[in-house]
């Protein structure tokens, strides 16, 4: 009996020990499991993007921020006034921008430039530009009009090192009217059509001029981006675009970045770059069976998988005979470019991410809101539908349509698509841009330009820079035209327009 009593008396003690051990190991196991899921690795080396802080390992945490921090950032609402552009804090609270200077040493290679055609304001351009400076872009060739060409905006842009501003003047239009492109067939389908077709031709002509500027600036790579697009160099060491392109084989002429499309979760977004973290992945980054299985559920009541284009953007190596091939691709007059498509990195397209995008896009086009006329003006079906709605519906009806076709509010639907990999969360750009704002980078740029450039000097610099650009382009154009007489370029493939992703319908499914 004594032995039995002793055994019974020691049993609670043994159970308690096991319980304590279980409670100790469980959170440790969960923490290790979460760490292994989120870890993406990568170390920093002698790249400019690793110079922003003395703590090299901090940059790699962009992909691993905790959910609570992200939710706090996503629910932050900022005003659209001047304080929104400048930022609020005077003391930098972001560790990656310590002693930040965006002056790249000439020895850093490869040298990357971006060209864009924009009418946006500083609230969009500055976050876009300095984000790309952080990941390794040194030069920007900006073809501006509208708000972007106004004195208040242009004088800030001109004050930033590495930025060349080209204004849409009569001289520029006359120069581009003499471009060889008009005598070739690869872009001819888009000539003399309104709205998006006209923009597509304008972008191609600007890209042609930007190639010359890139060569003069001794650039190695050129990328054409809109100011609602951000390069996402996922998988590259140190989240560095320079590192990604530096490791391209020498025989690669063009690198294609598949695009991910913003999937907004609210109808009151004002700062897409710092408020949107959910994106729909490109079909090129999905298993074919997943894309086919989830295609209909991913449409969100729309005609295609993406609202707008699905064929990505590209970077081209600067070399002889390079030419644009529409806004999405590059080509070469003397050969077919050797291209590769990236399996992890992407370009993030923040399309229709603000409700006001409906009316702003409508106001840029004078087409009639009829089914026949919108086909003349827009290449993609969603753009056509959005234009008709914005032109004919009341504000309440537009908001209802926007919520149904653009905003993702169903939590169950989102969770299912996130688990399947159709949707994904990306926080790195949000963190970088918010950090730039908190560090006072945008405020410093604007205040510096306002204090150093008078209106008179600004207008003088506009005249001088424009005349210089045009004269250099005139010389290049004469050289190009002489070359075009020797070769037959009609055999080159036509320009690549914005293309919708592939469609999987019931017939396809039944055949497969």
Buried (B, 14 or more C-beta within 10 A) or exposed (E): EEEEEEEEEEEEEEEEEEEEEEEEEEEEEEEEEEEEEEEEEBEBEEBBBBBBBEEEEBBBBBBBBEEEEBEEBBEEEBEEEEEBBBBEEEEBEBBBBEEBEBEBEEEBEBBBBBBBBBBBBBBBBBBBBBBBBBBBBBBBBBBBBEBBBBEBBBBBBBBBEBBBBBBBBEBBEEBBEBBBBEEBEBBBEBEEBBBBBBBBBBBBBBBBBBBBBBBEBEBBBBBBBBBBBBBBBBBBBBBBBBBBBBEBEEEBBBBBBBBBBBBBBBBEBBBBBBBBBBBBBBBBBBEEEBBBBBBEEBBBEBBBBBBBBBBBBBBBBBBEEBBBBBBBBBBBBEEEBEBEBBEEBBBBBBBBBBBEBBBEBBEEBEBBBEEEBBEBBBBBBBBBBBBBBBBEBEEEEBBBBBBEBBBBEEEEBBEBBEEBBBBBEBBBBBBBBBBBBBBBBBBEBBEEBEEEBEEEEBEEBBEEBBEEBBEBBEEBBEEBEEBBEEEEBEEBEBBBBBBBBBEBEEEEEEEE
